[in-house]
Amino acid sequence: MVKPGNGATRNTPQDEHDGRAMGLSVGWTVFSYLIGGMVAYGAIGWLIGKAVHVSILFPLGMLIGLAISLGFVIYRYGRQGSVERNDR
């Protein structure tokens, strides 16, 4: 048994959850970038398509938004160890 104050450390359940929570936050960030890009550019495509009476601009806007978001996610998180460097 480990007694407090003798210099020994012990992993607590909180330490294990902190590492998992960091991975979850990155996952939710990537997911929100992808969804947000589709929503934003889809709305822009829908507005322009409504103004010029071309309905294909809505799905094209969503695809363009997804492509831009995916490029940003690859740029930001695609490099090995980029998350650790940004947190310091």
Secondary structure, DSSP 8 states (H G I E B T S, - for coil): ---TTSS-----HHHHHHHHHHHHHHHHHHHHHHHHHHHHHHHHHHHHHHHHT-TTHHHHHHHHHHHHHHHHHHHHH-STTHHHHHH-
